[in-house]
Amino acid sequence: MSDPFPALTETVESAPKMEAFTFGDPVPVMDSRELLDYIECCMNGRWYEPPISFDGLAKSFRASTHHSSAIYFKRNILLSTYVPHPLLSREAFSAFALDYLIFGNAYLERRKNRLGGTLGLKHALSKYMRRGADLDTYFYVRGWRQEDEFEAGSVYHMREADINQEVYGLPEYLSTLQAAWLNESATLFRRKYYTNGSHAGYILYINDAAQQQSDIDDIRKALKESKGPGNFRNLFLYSPNGKKDGIQIIPVSEVAAKDDFMNIKNVSRDDVLAAHRIPPQLLGIVPGNTGGFGAIIPAAQVFAKNEVEPLQARFRELNDWLGEEVITFTKYEVGAQTAPSETGKPQPQ
């Protein structure tokens, strides 16, 4: 049976269809390549390579203010309670503790005297230390063909246990690196925003026939040179025989940046501090609400019990390896506690 309305049918079929599309495809958080990079530690025949880039950890250390401040805060507490020993100076212990908190690995080389006794303990940078194939030999690798091999059994390796491999340690804060990088990106964006003139840009529309090509080129050159530092300047433009609307300035968007800067900074800060498990009032952070963060003394006491004492216990493991009590700590005191007396006034306990 023939179509009684052929023209109408062709019109309906040729009508444009509605389309739906996006401006970007979803990107997975972890792809297969990143998973394969984290499965094992590759061995080049002599030593194992770290499961992640230690160079990246070193660069990320100062990516966020709160990230580096939290690590330095823990290091300073350990250093303030450490009792110096003739075999391990305060300076060597400071570097030893900082390496462990940043890389999850810390190394001390045992220097022996002629009688076989311990002459001293020297710190070795964790960023360049590599573990040998037999797991007892260590190498200090600064670059290509720049390597030094330590005597077997002369290096103490303190590492933070990892769930995927047992060659190297990994720091506890790996889950918060994304927040630290986001904090850094927000800061760099805002810094470049102000460096660029603190504006979103505009369109200089010229439709005046009286303008010559040489004048247009001069205007283009002046606008290009006005970018960057010192761009808050005026531009003089003389247009003889020009029309009233011959030259127009059309803003592209609002002058203020809609980057949600403060929310990003606050959320990323909270994530970083949660990973380090440090109360914000201990780092001198000013609360943004009227309730505040609470009293600082109870927060410091809980932090000392839950974080400082376990860290001190980890560092005392060196004594078992060395057979001598080298690392000792004093008790971390956070202030005198007070209790009300019969008169109602607080008295120190």
Secondary structure, 3 states (H helix, E strand, C coil): CCCCCHHHHHHHHHCCCCCCCCCCCCCCCCCHHHHHHHHCCCECCCEECCCCCHHHHHHHCCCCHHHHHHHHHHHHHHHHHECCECCECHHHHHHHHHHHHHHCEEEEEEEECCCCCEEEEEEECHHHEEEECCCCCEEEEEECCEEEECCCCCEEEEECCCCCCCCCCCCHHHHHHHHHHHHHHHHHHHHHHHHCCCCCCEEEEECCCCCCHHHHHHHHHHHHHCCCCCCCCCCCCCCCCCCCCCEEEEECCCCCCCCCHHHHHHHHHHHHHHHHCCCHHHHCCCCCCCCCCCCHHHHHHHHHHHHHHHHHHHHCHHHHHHCCCCCCECCCCCCCCEEECCCCCEEEC
